[in-house]
Amino acid sequence: MKTILQGKTREVAIDTDGPVVIIGESINPTRRKKLVETLSERNFEFVRQLAEQQIGAGAEVLDVNVGYPGVDDESLLPETVSFLQENFDIPLCLDSPNPKAIEAALKVAVGKPLINSVNGEEKSLQAILPLARQYGAAVIGLVMDDGGITHDPEKRLKIAEKIVERAVAMGIRRENVIIDPMAMAVSADPTACLVTLETIRLVRNRLCLNITQGASNISFGLPGREVLNDAYMALSIWNGLTCPIANPMKITALVKATDLVMARDEYAMRFVDYFQNRS
């Protein structure tokens, strides 16, 4: 199944049969003091740098999150989206917990963006799904609902099914729902990765949908984070992950290698090209 996203003219196909599409995570003020400072001044030069770095490193979609304490994201998110679209032809993932900010960004977005995100809570379904339908956007569905976050993969699958059913009933095409199985910190729960990996497998096998997740969530609070993230990411891709939200500077080599091992890179052409262009 393919989820098609679009920039001004560029089209990106996220495919359940691969290869993996990287959604660049770096335009996010969390732990980025410089981004908070520059965004507060409506100075988008650092945003430009982050976009250029991520695209150059292999990102095919850019997540755009401007959330920090005291921000008016209803004005800043669409301003940031407009700036990025003026300077780059790449699909965007509009990332905010504020439906009003999402709608403001959708009003200025060109092409077909991705909304990050809706979940199984009734309030979220009623706020976000109509926006996805009205503006023709794809949407990420988080597998949590009014009961919170379950540690049962089958229950996470049921939430994913609920989100898809509600989206389809509202007129959103099935392929325009991408599921996030909710990777959690393995330092807090030794079974966290197993739960998410099984959720990925279930969504892939039973729903045949594209799947995303935050690439670094599982290693929070631990040393050797990049090694741990890489191990988990390879397992996730094997089980059905198709479009991780990650730092392409850290994950692209792993993605190229995993695609090759999984026979998604004929004659290793993309793998070889990636490493030749790095030298």
C-alpha positions, 0 to 999 in steps of 0.5 A, spaced: 500 500 500 502 506 498 501 513 501 503 519 497 505 525 499 507 532 495 511 538 496 510 543 490 512 539 485 515 533 488 512 527 490 514 522 495 511 515 495 511 511 502 510 504 500 509 498 505 514 494 500 519 499 501 524 502 500 524 506 507 522 513 507 526 518 512 521 523 515 527 528 518 525 530 525 530 536 527 525 542 526 523 541 533 525 545 539 525 540 544 533 540 546 534 545 541 535 552 544 538 555 538 531 553 534 527 556 540 531 563 540 531 564 533 524 562 532 522 566 537 525 572 533 521 570 527 528 568 524 528 562 520 535 562 517 536 556 522 530 552 520 533 553 513 540 550 515 536 544 519 532 543 512 538 543 508 542 538 512 536 533 513 535 533 505 542 533 504 543 527 508 537 523 506 530 526 508 524 525 503 519 528 508 520 534 513 517 534 520 515 541 522 514 542 530 515 549 533 512 547 540 515 550 546 513 554 552 509 560 551 509 560 543 503 562 539 503 556 534 497 558 531 501 563 527 508 560 528 507 554 525 504 556 518 509 562 518 514 556 518 511 552 513 510 557 508 518 559 509 520 552 508 515 551 502 518 558 499 525 555 499 524 547 498 520 542 494 519 537 499 513 534 503 512 536 510 509 533 516 505 538 520 507 536 527 503 539 533 498 537 539 494 544 537 488 542 532 488 550 531 495 550 529 494 544 524 489 547 521 492 554 520 498 550 517 494 546 512 491 553 510 498 555 507 500 548 505 501 546 498 501 539 495 499 534 500 502 534 507 502 529 513 498 531 519 502 528 526 497 526 529 491 523 531 489 518 536 484 514 538 481 519 543 474 521 541 476 528 542 482 527 537 478 523 532 473 529 532 478 535 531 483 532 527 480 527 522 475 532 519 481 537 517 485 531 514 478 530 510 477 537 508 484 539 506 486 532 503 492 531 507 494 524 510 495 523 517 499 519 523 494 515 527 497 514 534 495 507 538 493 510 544 485 512 546 481 515 552 484 509 556 491 511 555 497 507 553 496 499 553 502 495 553 498 489 549 499 489 542 493 486 540 489 492 544 494 497 540 492 494 533 484 495 535 486 502 536 489 502 530 483 499 527 478 504 530 482 510 527 482 507 520 475 505 520 473 512 523 477 515 517 474 511 512 467 513 514 469 520 514 471 519 507 479 519 508 482 513 503 485 508 507 492 509 505 492 516 507 492 513 514 499 511 517 500 508 524 505 510 529 505 504 534 508 508 540 515 506 541 517 507 549 523 507 553 526 501 554 529 503 560 523 504 564 520 497 561 524 492 559 518 489 554 517 496 551 521 494 545 517 487 544 511 490 545 512 495 539 515 490 535 509 486 535 504 492 534 508 493 528 508 486 525 500 486 527 499 492 523 503 490 517 500 483 517 493 485 518 492 492 516 497 492 511 498 500 512 504 504 512 508 505 519 512 510 522 515 512 529 520 516 533 527 513 532 530 515 538 524 514 543 526 507 546 533 509 548 532 515 552 536 515 559 541 510 556 548 510 554 550 508 547 543 511 544 545 510 537 547 503 537 541 501 541 537 505 536 540 502 530 539 495 533 531 497 534 530 500 528 533 494 523 528 490 527 522 495 526 524 495 519 524 488 518 517 487 522 514 493 517 516 500 519 516 504 513 517 511 514 521 513 521 521 520 524 528 520 525 535 524 524 537 522 517 544 524 519 544 518 524 539 513 521 540 514 513 546 509 513 542 504 517 536 504 512 540 503 506 543 497 509 537 494 511 533 496 505 539 492 501 539 486 506 531 486 505 532 485 497 529 492 496 535 495 493 537 491 486 544 490 485 545 495 491 545 501 487 542 506 492 547 503 497 553 504 493 551 511 491 550 513 498 557 511 500 560 513 494 557 520 495 559 521 502 566 520 500 
